[in-house]
Amino acid sequence: MSRRTMVAAVAGLLALTACGGGSGGADAKELTVVMWGGDDQKRSVAAWVEPWAKSKGVTVKQDSPTDYAKFRAQVESKKVSWGAVEVEPNFAVTACQNGWAVKLDKTKVDTSMVKPELVGDCAAPVLEYAFTIAYNTKAFTADNHPKTWAEFFDTAKFPGKRGFWKYATGAIFEAALLADGVPKDKLYPLDIDRAFRKLDTIKKDIVFYETGEQQQQLISSGETPLIQAWNGRIFAAAKDGQPVANEWNEHFLSYDQLVIPAGYPRADLAMEWLNHFLSDTKGQAQYANQAAYAPVNDKALPLVDPEVRKELPTDPANAKKRAAIIDYTYWAANYDKVTERFNEWMAR
């Protein structure tokens, strides 16, 4: 199961026509898209997939949410109905290494339009987002709030509870190491022992959230006035009139990717759409305006509403404040053992 199975607003089937993509034969003009579900999937498909599909005479089918066990089971049973699937990059690395995902044919998918560090042998990026320092604007002001992770960990200067995602790859360890003085360009491989020692210093003040909704409620209410947040969630809460804001200094850039399960009978059609998506600046901008998650093609940025653009991690003013891009190759190799230790630490 993926971590976003918990996050999806609707953990069931979404379909424009019907579930699955196994019917119709390999030559059918039919593509099954799988994402995290809910309103975000509706926005994504409407912006990225439907216009292309209409122009090509392709029938779009959907399923949700992404589930890694189901992904693997389809591949291993050779009954693959999922086509283009949104995943976390650490899973994309693992799926590619194990032969569960199709290697991208770079003659068919032009990845030169996006940052090379966001591209894998089997995966291309679908969106970019940030882990920010977010704060409640009633508890802290624009001038007086933590602007670094060292200050985020300083409970004497900035009292109150701190929120973190209850998930190992949610940048909690990266934040702890920066707070402890590790240089930004020396983060990886992560010194997990050192990170836990730093986390121990504020453990009694940490509140863990599991969903985006919980994140928004904790910070908006002031119960947890400081949170390591997903930038789009804070943007949405502020837009709804909640007293919250993102601090962009020392944010961590993260991203999701699209992969094609090995054995999908219409892999060429999936790659055709993927190639279109990477160049679709209009569709990417449309989605960004609604979600405040950044286009992967920087040429889409000028098409984004200026008020939204200043809340994106790829806006030039924000990008220069970035601490690091999350290294998902590291996390592909270390996720299981760090997660086990993290769960034990939280339980103590």
C-alpha positions as CSV (number, residue, x, y, z in Angstrom):
1,M,0.0,0.0,0.0
2,S,1.2,3.5,-0.8
3,R,1.4,6.3,1.8
4,R,-1.1,8.3,-0.2
5,T,-3.7,5.7,0.1
6,M,-4.4,7.4,3.4
7,V,-4.4,10.8,1.8
8,A,-6.8,10.2,-1.1
9,A,-10.1,12.0,-0.6
10,V,-11.9,9.2,-2.4
11,A,-10.4,5.7,-1.9
12,G,-12.5,4.0,-4.6
13,L,-13.1,3.9,-8.3
14,L,-13.3,7.0,-10.4
15,A,-14.3,6.4,-14.0
16,L,-15.1,8.4,-17.0
17,T,-16.4,5.3,-18.6
18,A,-15.7,2.2,-16.5
19,C,-13.1,0.7,-14.3
20,G,-9.9,-0.8,-15.6
21,G,-8.3,-1.0,-18.9
22,G,-8.0,-4.6,-19.7
23,S,-10.8,-4.9,-22.3
24,G,-10.6,-3.8,-25.9
25,G,-7.3,-5.4,-26.9
26,A,-3.9,-4.0,-27.3
27,D,-4.8,-1.9,-30.3
28,A,-7.8,-0.2,-28.7
29,K,-7.6,3.5,-28.4
30,E,-8.0,3.3,-24.6
31,L,-5.8,4.5,-21.7
32,T,-6.3,3.8,-18.0
33,V,-4.9,6.5,-15.7
34,V,-4.3,5.8,-12.0
35,M,-3.7,8.5,-9.5
36,W,-4.3,9.2,-5.8
37,G,-8.1,9.8,-6.2
38,G,-10.5,12.5,-5.0
39,D,-10.8,16.1,-6.3
40,D,-7.1,16.2,-7.1
41,Q,-7.4,13.4,-9.6
42,K,-10.4,15.0,-11.2
43,R,-8.5,18.2,-11.7
44,S,-5.5,16.3,-13.0
45,V,-7.4,14.3,-15.6
46,A,-9.4,17.3,-16.7
47,A,-6.3,19.4,-17.2
48,W,-3.8,16.8,-18.5
49,V,-5.6,13.9,-20.1
50,E,-9.1,14.7,-21.4
51,P,-8.1,17.4,-24.0
52,W,-5.4,15.1,-25.5
53,A,-7.7,12.1,-25.4
54,K,-10.5,14.0,-27.2
55,S,-8.2,15.1,-29.9
56,K,-6.9,11.6,-30.5
57,G,-10.1,9.7,-30.2
58,V,-8.9,7.9,-27.0
59,T,-11.2,6.6,-24.4
60,V,-9.9,7.4,-20.9
61,K,-10.5,5.1,-18.0
62,Q,-9.5,5.8,-14.4
63,D,-8.8,3.9,-11.2
64,S,-7.7,5.1,-7.8
65,P,-5.9,5.3,-5.5
66,T,-2.4,4.2,-6.5
67,D,-1.6,1.0,-4.6
68,Y,1.9,-0.5,-4.9
69,A,0.8,-4.0,-3.9
70,K,-1.9,-4.0,-6.6
71,F,0.6,-2.6,-9.1
72,R,3.0,-5.4,-8.4
73,A,0.3,-8.1,-8.3
74,Q,-0.9,-7.0,-11.8
75,V,2.6,-7.2,-13.2
76,E,3.4,-10.6,-11.7
77,S,0.1,-12.1,-12.7
78,K,0.5,-10.7,-16.2
79,K,-3.0,-9.2,-15.9
80,V,-2.2,-5.5,-16.2
81,S,-5.1,-3.1,-16.6
82,W,-3.3,0.0,-15.2
83,G,-1.6,2.3,-17.8
84,A,-0.1,5.5,-16.7
85,V,0.3,5.4,-12.9
86,E,1.2,8.3,-10.5
87,V,3.7,7.1,-7.9
88,E,6.3,8.3,-5.4
89,P,9.8,8.4,-6.9
90,N,11.3,5.8,-4.4
91,F,8.7,3.3,-5.6
92,A,9.5,4.2,-9.2
93,V,13.1,3.4,-8.6
94,T,12.2,0.0,-7.0
95,A,9.7,-0.9,-9.7
96,C,12.3,-0.1,-12.4
97,Q,15.0,-2.1,-10.7
98,N,12.7,-5.1,-10.3
99,G,11.3,-5.0,-13.8
100,W,7.8,-4.0,-12.7
101,A,7.8,-0.9,-14.8
102,V,8.4,-0.2,-18.5
103,K,11.7,1.6,-19.3
104,L,10.9,4.9,-21.1
105,D,11.8,5.0,-24.8
106,K,13.5,8.4,-24.9
107,T,12.9,8.5,-28.7
108,K,9.2,8.6,-27.9
109,V,9.2,10.5,-24.6
110,D,11.1,13.8,-24.8
111,T,12.3,14.3,-21.2
112,S,14.6,17.2,-22.1
113,M,11.7,19.6,-21.2
114,V,12.1,18.8,-17.5
115,K,14.8,18.8,-14.9
116,P,17.0,15.7,-15.4
117,E,17.2,15.0,-11.7
118,L,13.4,14.4,-11.8
119,V,13.6,11.7,-14.5
120,G,14.2,8.0,-14.0
121,D,14.9,5.2,-16.3
122,C,11.2,4.2,-16.1
123,A,9.6,7.5,-14.8
124,A,9.0,11.1,-15.7
125,P,7.7,13.8,-13.3
126,V,4.1,14.8,-13.1
127,L,4.2,17.6,-10.5
128,E,6.5,19.3,-8.1
129,Y,5.7,20.4,-4.5
130,A,7.6,21.5,-1.4
131,F,7.9,20.6,2.2
132,T,7.9,24.1,3.8
133,I,8.1,25.6,7.3
134,A,4.4,26.7,7.7
135,Y,3.2,28.8,10.6
136,N,-0.1,30.1,12.1
137,T,-0.2,33.8,11.5
138,K,-2.0,34.5,14.8
139,A,0.8,32.8,16.8
140,F,3.6,34.2,14.7
141,T,4.1,37.2,12.4
142,A,5.6,37.5,9.0
143,D,8.7,39.0,10.7
144,N,8.8,36.8,13.8
145,H,8.5,33.1,12.9
146,P,11.0,30.3,12.2
147,K,12.8,30.9,8.9
148,T,15.3,28.0,9.2
149,W,15.0,24.5,10.4
150,A,17.4,25.4,13.3
151,E,14.8,27.9,14.4
152,F,12.0,25.4,13.8
153,F,13.7,23.2,16.4
154,D,14.2,26.1,18.8
155,T,11.3,25.7,21.2
156,A,12.6,28.3,23.6
157,K,12.6,31.1,21.0
158,F,9.5,29.9,19.2
159,P,7.3,28.0,21.7
160,G,4.5,25.6,20.7
161,K,3.9,22.2,19.2
162,R,5.6,21.2,15.9
163,G,3.9,19.1,13.3
164,F,5.5,16.5,11.1
165,W,4.1,14.0,8.7
166,K,4.0,10.5,10.1
167,Y,6.0,9.1,7.2
168,A,9.7,8.5,6.8
169,T,10.1,10.1,3.4
170,G,8.3,13.3,4.5
171,A,11.5,15.2,5.0
172,I,11.5,15.0,8.8
173,F,15.1,13.5,8.9
174,E,16.4,16.0,6.3
175,A,15.0,18.9,8.4
176,A,16.5,17.5,11.6
177,L,19.9,17.2,10.0
178,L,19.8,20.8,8.7
179,A,18.7,22.0,12.1
180,D,21.7,20.2,13.6
181,G,24.1,21.9,11.3
182,V,24.7,19.5,8.4
183,P,25.4,21.5,5.2
184,K,22.7,21.5,2.6
185,D,25.0,19.8,0.0
186,K,26.1,17.1,2.5
187,L,22.7,15.8,3.5
188,Y,22.8,12.5,1.6
189,P,23.4,9.8,2.6
190,L,21.4,10.8,5.6
191,D,23.0,10.3,9.0
192,I,20.0,8.7,10.6
193,D,21.6,8.3,14.1
194,R,22.3,12.0,14.2
195,A,18.8,12.9,12.9
196,F,17.2,10.9,15.7
197,R,19.4,12.5,18.3
198,K,18.2,15.9,17.1
199,L,14.6,14.8,17.0
200,D,14.9,13.6,20.6
201,T,15.4,17.2,21.6
202,I,11.9,18.2,20.6
203,K,10.1,14.8,20.7
204,K,7.7,16.0,23.5
205,D,6.6,18.9,21.3
206,I,6.0,16.9,18.1
207,V,2.5,16.2,16.8
208,F,2.3,13.8,13.9
209,Y,-0.4,14.1,11.2
210,E,-1.3,11.4,8.6
211,T,-3.4,13.3,6.1
212,G,-3.5,16.7,4.4
213,E,-6.8,17.5,6.1
214,Q,-5.2,16.9,9.6
215,Q,-2.3,19.1,8.6
216,Q,-4.6,21.9,7.7
217,Q,-6.7,21.6,10.9
218,L,-3.8,21.4,13.3
219,I,-2.1,24.6,12.0
220,S,-5.3,26.6,11.3
221,S,-6.7,26.0,14.8
222,G,-3.4,27.0,16.3
223,E,-3.1,23.6,18.1
224,T,0.1,23.1,16.3
225,P,1.2,26.6,15.2
226,L,4.4,25.3,13.4
227,I,4.2,22.5,10.8
228,Q,6.5,21.0,8.2
229,A,3.8,21.2,5.5
230,W,3.0,20.5,1.9
231,N,2.9,23.9,0.2
232,G,-0.3,23.4,-1.6
233,R,-2.2,22.5,1.5
234,I,-1.2,25.7,3.2
235,F,-2.0,27.7,0.0
236,A,-5.5,26.2,0.0
237,A,-6.1,26.9,3.7
238,A,-5.0,30.5,3.3
239,K,-7.2,30.9,0.3
240,D,-10.1,29.7,2.5
241,G,-9.3,32.4,5.0
242,Q,-7.4,30.4,7.5
243,P,-4.5,32.2,9.4
244,V,-1.6,30.3,7.8
245,A,1.4,31.0,5.6
246,N,4.4,29.2,4.0
247,E,7.9,30.2,4.8
248,W,10.0,29.4,1.7
249,N,13.5,29.5,3.1
250,E,15.1,26.1,3.3
251,H,12.2,24.2,1.8
252,F,12.7,20.7,0.4
253,L,11.6,20.1,-3.2
254,S,9.6,16.9,-3.8
255,Y,7.8,15.5,-6.8
256,D,5.6,12.6,-8.0
257,Q,6.3,10.6,-11.2
258,L,4.4,8.7,-13.8
259,V,5.3,5.1,-14.6
260,I,3.8,2.4,-16.9
261,P,3.4,-1.1,-15.4
262,A,5.3,-3.8,-17.3
263,G,3.0,-5.8,-19.5
264,Y,0.5,-3.0,-20.1
265,P,-0.8,-3.8,-23.6
266,R,-1.0,-0.2,-24.6
267,A,2.4,1.0,-23.4
268,D,3.0,2.8,-26.6
269,L,-0.2,4.8,-26.2
270,A,0.7,5.6,-22.6
271,M,4.1,6.9,-23.8
272,E,2.4,9.0,-26.5
273,W,0.3,10.7,-23.8
274,L,3.3,11.1,-21.5
275,N,5.2,12.8,-24.2
276,H,2.3,15.1,-24.8
277,F,1.9,15.8,-21.1
278,L,5.5,16.9,-20.7
279,S,5.1,19.6,-23.4
280,D,1.5,20.6,-22.4
281,T,2.2,23.9,-20.7
282,K,-1.4,25.0,-20.9
283,G,-2.7,21.9,-19.1
284,Q,0.1,22.0,-16.5
285,A,-0.6,25.7,-15.8
286,Q,-4.4,24.9,-15.5
287,Y,-3.7,22.3,-12.8
288,A,-1.2,24.5,-11.0
289,N,-3.8,27.3,-10.7
290,Q,-6.1,25.0,-8.9
291,A,-3.7,23.0,-6.7
292,A,-0.7,25.2,-6.2
293,Y,1.6,22.3,-7.1
294,A,4.1,23.3,-9.7
295,P,4.3,22.4,-13.4
296,V,7.2,20.1,-14.3
297,N,7.8,22.1,-17.5
298,D,9.1,25.5,-16.5
299,K,7.8,27.0,-19.7
300,A,4.3,26.7,-18.1
301,L,5.2,29.0,-15.2
302,P,4.4,32.2,-17.1
303,L,0.9,30.8,-17.8
304,V,0.2,30.4,-14.1
305,D,-1.8,33.1,-12.3
306,P,0.8,35.5,-10.6
307,E,-0.8,35.1,-7.2
308,V,-0.5,31.3,-7.4
309,R,2.9,31.4,-9.0
310,K,4.4,33.1,-5.9
311,E,3.3,30.1,-3.9
312,L,5.0,27.5,-6.1
313,P,8.4,26.0,-5.3
314,T,9.6,26.6,-8.8
315,D,8.9,30.3,-8.8
316,P,12.4,31.9,-9.1
317,A,12.1,33.8,-5.8
318,N,11.3,30.6,-4.0
319,A,13.6,28.2,-5.9
320,K,16.7,30.2,-4.8
321,K,15.7,29.6,-1.1
322,R,15.6,25.8,-1.6
323,A,17.6,23.6,0.8
324,A,17.6,20.4,-1.3
325,I,15.7,18.1,-3.6
326,I,14.6,14.9,-1.8
327,D,16.9,12.1,-2.9
328,Y,14.5,9.3,-3.7
329,T,17.2,6.9,-4.9
330,Y,18.5,7.0,-1.3
331,W,15.0,6.4,0.0
332,A,14.4,3.5,-2.4
333,A,17.4,1.7,-0.8
334,N,16.7,2.7,2.8
335,Y,12.9,3.2,3.2
336,D,12.1,-0.1,4.9
337,K,14.8,-0.1,7.6
338,V,14.4,3.6,8.4
339,T,10.6,3.2,8.6
340,E,10.9,0.3,11.0
341,R,13.2,2.4,13.3
342,F,11.0,5.5,12.9
343,N,7.9,3.5,14.0
344,E,9.8,2.1,17.0
345,W,11.0,5.6,18.0
346,M,7.5,7.1,17.8
347,A,6.1,4.3,19.9
348,R,8.6,4.9,22.8
